[in-house]
Amino acid sequence: MRVTVDGSAVVVEPGASVLEAARAAGAAVPTLCFDERMAPFGACRVCLVGVHGPDGADTVVASCTTPCREGMVVDTHDPGARRVARAVVELVLSELPAAPARHTELAAVVRDLGVDGSRWSGAVHAERRDTRHPYLAFQHELCISCGRCVRACDEIQGAFALTAVGRGFDANVAAGIDAGFRDSACVSCGACADTCPTDAITELSLLAIAGATEDDSASSP
Amino acid sequence: MPGNLVQLASRHGSPGSPTVVELLSAAVRERGVLTDDDIRAAAATTGLPEATVHGVATFYDDLRAPRGRRHVRVCTGTACFAATGGAHEHELQAGLGVAPGERAADGSVSLAETVCLGFCHSAPAVRDGDVIDAGPGVVERVLADCAQDAGEPAARSLLPEPALTAAGDWSALPAVLARLDPEQFLEQVADAGLCGRGGAWFPAAQKWRFARAAPAQQRYIVANGDEGDPGSYIDKHLMERSPALVLEGMALAGYAVGAGEGVVLVRSEYPGSRPALEAAIEAARAAGLLGEDILGSGFSFDVRVVDGAGSYVVGEETALLACVHGLRGTVSARPPFPAERGLYGLPTVVHNIETLANVPVIAARGAAAYRDLSPLSRYGGSKLVCFNERFVRPGVVEVPFGVTVRELCEGVAGGLVDGRAIKAVQIGGPLGGILPASLLGTPFDGAPLAAAGCMVGHGSILAFDDRTDMRAVARHLLAFGADESCGTCFPCRIGLRRAHEEFASPRAVDRTRLEALLETLEVASLCAHGSGMPAPIRSLLEHFPGELGLA
C-alpha cells in the first residue's frame, strides 16, 4: 500500500497505522500513550497529524489508531494538528504538581514540541506515594492515565495486576485492590516501570539517582 | 477495547450470567458499601482479575457512593437545573443533613447525585429508594418521608397515523419472515434511509451490511438503552410503554444481519425499564415471537437485559459494550468498529432504542411510506421529541422533521408556564448547541439546525426561561461534562476540568484561552463527549457573550 508522508512516498503493509507510515518515512511524530510493544490505545492525542484523504477531505487524526489507506497523504507538520497537540501537552503539564523530571519521556515530548509552560492552571493531582514494594514505587500524582502500565501488565506480562481507577480528571492507576504491588498479582517484572513516561511507576533505585542528579530539572523541563 | 479482558469475560461469563457490574451493584444495594471481599467474590465468580474488578468498582456512580438504609438520589440533570437553578439540591442536602456522595454517621440515610431520572417533564425529580417523585413540593415530601410516584404525561403524535407512539404489535416480523429474505429486508431499510436516532445519524443499513459481511458463527444486536442525555426521556418512554416495538425492531435487525441474540443495556437510573422489557420478552417468547425457530421460519433470536450502573459515556458504543462485558465503561479507539469486532469480539450492531423502534414501522409501511412521514424534510421517518417542565404541555411527542422549533415550542408544547418568555432552548442533549429565542424560526431538521450551531441529537427540547443566568448554564453543563468524562483521552479528561474551572471561578473568563481549549476538545477528543461539549459553550459565546463574564 502506497502513502505519502510529508511529500515522500512510502510503501507500508496493509493494516499499517499512519504513525507506522510516518515513522517509516523518518518523520518525528511525538507520542505519550504509544508503546510499540502494545496495541495502540489512542488516549494521549499527541500523535495528531493532518490527513488529506483520497476523497479530498482534510482531517486531523490520531496517527497511532488510524489505518493507512491507499493514496493517503499525511502531513506531520499540519499547523492545526501541531497546535492542538501542543495544547494537549500543556494540559498534561497543568495536571502535574511539578514539571516532569528531565529524564522522562514526557519531558522529552515537551522539548520536542517546543512547549514552554502551560496556559492552564487549576487542580493538580494530590501527592500519594507508595514505596512498600522492595523496588517498585508509585508516585500517583505523576500519573497521566496513558494506560501504558496497565496494558504492559495485560499484554506483555499477562499478570493483570494493574488497573485504571476512577474516571475523568481523577483517573489514576492501582495495583490489585489498591493494596500496592506486593498484595496484588504483580510478579515484579518491572514492565510497568519500564514503559511509564512520567515516573508515576518507577524503580526505587532510579528514583534515588534521579533525585540526586536532576534537582535542577524540577522547574524547567 | 482491552482485548485480553474481553476474552476473559467471554470465556468465563455464560450468556445471561450476571456481569461484574451487576454483581457489584447487587452487593452495594445489599450492604451499602463495597468491601474488598465483594471485589474478590465478583472476581472469583466471573474469572476476571481482582485489579480489573477494583477498577470497575471505582468507575460507576452506583458503585462509588455509599448507601444508608434510606438512599436518596437527587436529579442534577439540566431540566431540574432549568426548573430550580439547583435550589432543590441545596434544600435536600440541608434537610437530610448529608452532602451528596455521603452517608449519615449512623447509616440511616445517604444522598447521591444522579443524572438524570428522566422526569424532566415534572422537574425537579428525586428518587427515594425505589420511588421517583417529581415536581412542585417534591423536596418537602421527601423530607417528610412521604415521597410518591410521579405520573408521566401520555405521549402524543402529530402524524395522521402515529408510528412511534403506537404500541408495538409484532405484526411486521411474521410478514417479513414470510415474504423477504434477509438481504431483501436489509435493502428495504436502506431504501427507507433509516439513520441512527442516538444523535450520530449513521445510516443503519450500512452498519447492518458491515456486520453481515463480517465472517462469524454468531452476531449480536445490542440496544443502547443508556439514554444519558439530561433532558431526554424518549428511550425511557419506548422501553417502558412500547417495549414490544423495540424488541420487534431488534428481532428484525437480527434477521437482516444474521444475529441470533440481542442484548438491551438499560441504565440504572430508569428502574422501571428492565421490568417492562422483561415482561415483554416473556410475552413474546410465549407467543413464539422470540426464541428458537420463530414461527417455523428457521430464524432463531432471543433477547436479554443487562444493567448499567451510572455513567453518561456508556452511551458511546464502545463504552456500552465494555459495560455489557462488565468492564469499566471507557471509550476505545475505532477501528475496529463493533460491526466487525463488538460483543465478545464478534460482529455486533449497536443501535439506539429509538432507531430500533423505527424498524418495524419500515417493515409494516414500506420504505416509500416511511420516507414520506416527514414531507418537509430530506430526512425520512418521524422523530420523538420531549419537552421539559418549563413548557405548558411537556411530554414525549412524535413530530415530522422540518417544522420550526417555534411551532414545536409554542404550538405543540404551549409555550412556557406562567407566561414566561423563552430565553433559549438546548436541543438534543448536553452536546447540542443552544438556540436563542431570536432563532426559534429554525426548522427542526439536520441542515438548518447545524447551520445554527445546533443538532437534532436525540431530540430533547429543553427551554431556559427569561430568568436564566447563562453563565450558570455554562457552569452547569461543564460540571456535567467534567464529571462524566471517562478519563481515557487527555483532551476530555483534563480539558473539561479546565473548562469548568474557567466558569466556576469568580474571575473573568479568558476568551482566547477558552477558545483554544474548545478547539483542542473538538479536534483531539476520542469520542463525541469531549468533541461535543464545546457546542453549547460556543452557542453561549455567540449569543450571550455579555452574560458570561468574559475578559
Interface residues (C-beta under 8 A of the other chain):
Chain A: L32 A39 P40 F41 G42 A43 C44 R45 V46 L48 V60 A62 T65 P67 G80 A81 R83 V84 A85 A87 V88 L91 V92 S94 E95 R119 W120 G122 A123 I144 S145 G147 R151 D154 E155 G158 F160 A161 L162 T163 A164 V165 G166 R167 G168 F169 D170 A171 A174 A175 G176 I177 D178 A179 S184 A185
Chain B: P2 G3 N4 L5 D36 I39 R40 P49 E50 A51 T52 H54 G55 T58 F59 S311 R328 T330 S332 A333 R334 P335 A482 D483 E484 S485 C486 G487 T488 C489 F490 P491 R493 I494 G495 L496 R497 R498 E501 R513 A516 L517 E519 T520 V523 A524 S525 L526
